[in-house]
Amino acid sequence: MNSALIGAGHVPVRPVGHPTLIERVSRRAGLALVAWSRRAEQRHSREHLAEQHERRLVAEQLREERFRAVALARLL
């Protein structure tokens, strides 16, 4: 074992429970983004949300069809 690497050194340790300024700001920004997103979703009507859902389903079906076409083309 290399004892040269083992020694008493000073390791700076931040006290638990006292977040830094960057941590506080990033947490507040994250919470603000979540709140903004929820408000944006609530603004949409039921019809709009149903239309979005249907578009997502159609997009998923088109992706599956395209994947099948590419996979089949590679097999041939």
Secondary structure, DSSP 8 states (H G I E B T S, - for coil): --GGG----------TT---HHHHHHHHHHHHHHHHHHHHHHHS-HHHHHHHHHHHHHHHHHHHHHHHHHHHHHH-
